[in-house]
């Protein structure tokens, strides 16, 4: 998938979420989905509905281009639909705010739990993209597991201590840039632990 299209697919739903909430909601979504809440909630509820639609569109676009759905975006997308649906059905913003905490905690538990049992779960997910020796996969898995713990904690801090608008801005301008920066910071590790086709370190 071209880099710009990948960025649009990954960031697009968050941009939609931010913009719809920022303008106080969309009456068209409210009428179509019968989304109802207090006046203070309405922007976030409309934004949640738009976020769900944009997430489905992003998953469909990714599948159309690559003919597959990577596991992490798929799991995250399913949680958006489930927790977004609960947010709309119960008119309670708690669910959509908890979603990043739960998803990142699950990712962290899977990666760190796999390491505890001697398995690097990133290898079957990313092995087609990177050829690393076993030590490289273990280190990369540990780093990402700990990073997901940090993201879960940051989400808890921001949604509990700050206004909803700050939390939404953090999702777009905090969480995503942090993830991109962290991924780029792993480049030296990837280069240091490159392996040949037989699994030997280069």
C-alpha positions, 0 to 999 in steps of 0.5 A: 500500500502506498505510504500516503494511502496507508497514513490516510487509512490509519489516521483518517478515522481519528481525523474524522473523530476530531473534526466532527466533535470539534464542530459540535456534531453532525445533525445528519448523523444524529437523524440517521442513527437516532443518536441522542444524548445531552447537549454536552454529549452530542458532539462526542456521540456524533463523532463516535458514530462518524468514527465507526463509519470511518473505521469501517471505510478504512478497513474496507479500503485496506482490504481492497488494496492489500486483499488482507486485514492486518491483525492489529488494525482489525482488532482495534477496528472491532473494538471501535465498533463494539465500544462505539456501539455501547457509547451510542446505545447507552449515551455514555462516553465512558466506553469510547474513552476506555477503548484505547486503554483496553486495546493497548492493555490486551496488546501488551498482555499478549506480547509480554505474556508470549515472551513469558512463555518463550514466544515472540508473537511479533514474529508471525505478524511482522516476519514477512516484513522484517528478517531478524534473529531470535534476539532481535524479535525478543527485544522488539516484542518486549519494547512494543509490549512496554510501549503499549503499557505506556499508551494504556496508562497515558490514555487513562491519565488524559481521559480522567484528568482532562476535558473530553476535547483534550482527550480527543486531541491527544488521540490524534496529535499525541498517541499517533505521533508517539507511535510513529516516533517509537516505530522509527526509533526501532530502526537501529534495532532492526538493522543490528539484528537483521538475519539472512534467510536461514535465520543467521545474524548478518 
